[in-house]
Amino acid sequence: MSDRAVGQPTEDSAFVRFLKRKWLAILLVLLLVVIAVQNGVANDQATIFVFWGQVQLPTWLLIVVVFLIGAITGWVLARNRAARKERRARR
């Protein structure tokens, strides 16, 4: 049995708290790295059609670019949401 009292909060280290909050993001980044490395070894090319032209680039680079676009979009949206909450709190 444990010597802690029932209902008493546990003292976690900062690292454990970080892992509890960010485990899904860490898992997704690890998955991205595995997929990018596997496609880097295969040396495949991907063709992307952008408006009137086309771009050909390695598949691993395409994966990283799409990830970065998603990360930047998520960061901007989270920043906007935090600013909106702050404005509402000041009213």
Buried (B, 14 or more C-beta within 10 A) or exposed (E): EEEEEEEEEEEEEEEEEEEEEEEEEEEEEEEBEEBBEEBBEEEEEBEEEEEEEEEEEBBBBBBBEEBEEEEEEEEEEEEEEEEEEEEEEEE
